[in-house]
Amino acid sequence: GVDVLSIQELDDALKPAVAVGQRLRIALVRTGKEEHQGVGYLPDGTMVVVNNGQAHVGQQVEAQVQSLLQTGAGVIVFADLKPTTQT
């Protein structure tokens, strides 16, 4: 009569769900592999690669998720930089 909790299931349940089309506000902390990319991380450590983000490294940007890539180490999120709207 002892309940058992899977640490892997708990970890999966606590990861924020990211979906294609979703907008994210993320701090870019370094450049990516490609010249135009900036890279940031979600609170759970998921890497987010932002196209056209290189010039914004060190800043918070708004980006829209374009695709997700499942790897052996987890998910990599690919997003496009959203232009800032000035009023």
C-alpha positions as CSV (number, residue, x, y, z in Angstrom):
1,G,0.0,0.0,0.0
2,V,2.9,2.4,-0.6
3,D,2.6,5.0,-3.3
4,V,5.5,5.3,-5.6
5,L,6.4,8.5,-7.5
6,S,8.6,8.4,-10.6
7,I,11.1,11.2,-10.6
8,Q,11.2,11.2,-14.4
9,E,7.4,11.6,-14.6
10,L,7.5,14.4,-12.0
11,D,10.3,16.1,-14.0
12,D,8.2,15.8,-17.2
13,A,5.1,17.2,-15.5
14,L,7.0,20.3,-14.2
15,K,8.5,21.2,-17.5
16,P,6.7,24.2,-19.1
17,A,4.9,23.2,-22.3
18,V,6.1,25.1,-25.3
19,A,4.0,24.9,-28.5
20,V,4.6,26.1,-32.1
21,G,3.2,29.6,-32.5
22,Q,3.6,30.4,-28.8
23,R,5.3,33.7,-28.0
24,L,8.1,33.8,-25.4
25,R,9.8,36.6,-23.6
26,I,13.4,35.4,-23.2
27,A,16.8,36.8,-22.3
28,L,19.5,36.0,-24.9
29,V,22.7,35.1,-23.2
30,R,25.0,34.1,-26.1
31,T,25.3,33.8,-29.9
32,G,24.3,30.6,-31.7
33,K,26.1,28.4,-34.2
34,E,24.9,30.5,-37.1
35,E,26.0,34.1,-37.4
36,H,22.5,35.5,-37.0
37,Q,21.3,33.4,-34.0
38,G,21.0,34.3,-30.3
39,V,20.5,31.7,-27.6
40,G,18.5,31.8,-24.4
41,Y,17.2,29.3,-21.9
42,L,13.8,28.6,-20.3
43,P,13.7,28.2,-16.5
44,D,13.9,24.4,-16.9
45,G,17.2,24.7,-18.9
46,T,15.6,24.1,-22.3
47,M,17.7,25.9,-25.0
48,V,15.9,28.4,-27.2
49,V,17.6,29.4,-30.5
50,V,16.3,32.7,-31.8
51,N,16.8,33.6,-35.5
52,N,18.0,37.2,-36.0
53,G,18.8,37.4,-32.3
54,Q,22.5,37.9,-32.3
55,A,22.4,41.7,-32.1
56,H,20.2,41.4,-29.0
57,V,22.5,39.2,-26.9
58,G,22.4,40.6,-23.3
59,Q,18.8,41.7,-23.8
60,Q,15.3,40.4,-23.3
61,V,13.4,39.8,-26.5
62,E,10.0,38.6,-27.6
63,A,10.2,35.6,-30.0
64,Q,7.6,33.2,-31.6
65,V,8.2,29.5,-31.5
66,Q,8.7,28.1,-35.1
67,S,9.7,24.5,-34.3
68,L,10.8,22.0,-31.7
69,L,13.6,19.5,-32.0
70,Q,13.7,16.5,-29.7
71,T,17.3,15.3,-29.0
72,G,18.7,12.8,-26.6
73,A,19.4,15.6,-24.1
74,G,15.9,17.1,-24.4
75,V,14.1,19.6,-26.6
76,I,15.6,22.5,-28.5
77,V,13.2,25.3,-29.3
78,F,13.7,27.3,-32.5
79,A,12.0,30.7,-32.6
80,D,11.9,33.9,-34.7
81,L,12.6,37.3,-33.2
82,K,9.4,39.4,-33.1
83,P,9.9,43.0,-34.0
84,T,9.2,45.5,-31.1
85,T,6.1,47.6,-31.7
86,Q,6.6,51.3,-30.8
87,T,3.6,53.4,-30.1
